Amino acid sequence: MYAIFKLSASCRARLLAQIPPTLPVVVCDHITLYDGAEDSDKRMRLQDDFNARWAAIGIARSPHVVALVVAHGGSTNRALYDGKVYHCTHSLAAGHEPVESNEVIAKHGWVPLPSAIPLEGELRLD
């Protein structure tokens, strides 16, 4: 089961205008909520809990990855999945992958944005 919060096109455009990419490969389109075995309880919880109350609250950077730290209902903890930090990979250097955002956040930490940026989109479950 793969679950994401897919940002709307207008939300993505607003994010990129407020935080212009500094790396050439622009991603900035979703937040991974879960990627693992099919689980009916998790599927139900995702459908019940994950459609609203999202905000970009911070930014993490390395020379190769920029990630936006995201809060859902005030929490950055991706507890339903792996306990890591909710994030949206913003931009990458060539040859790098969005999954590297997890390591950048863990290794380099993150700094708060001047103000939270509300996010709009929709839950997608596959």
C-alpha positions, 0 to 999 in steps of 0.5 A: 500500500502506498499513501501520499498527500498529493499537493494541488497544482495551486499549492505547489505553485505557491510553495515554489513562489515562496521558496524558490528552488535552489537546486535544478531538479524540482519535485515539490509535489507530495508528502509520503504518508505510508509505503508498506504492506497492505494494512486495513487498519492503516488504510482506514486511519489514513482515510479518516485522518489525513485529508486536512490540516497540513502545513510546511513549517521548516526547511532542511538543506544539504548541498544535494537536497532541499526538503520542506518539513511538514506538520499534520495537525501540529505533529511532524512525526510520521508515526503511522509509517516509520516515525520519521519526519513528514516532509515534502522533497522540494528540489534535488541536485542531478543524480539524487533521489527524493528518498534522501530527504529522510537522511538530510533531515536526520543528519542536518536537522531543519530550521523553522520557516518564518511562518507556516505555509498551509498546504492543500491537496488530496489523499491518494491511496494505491 
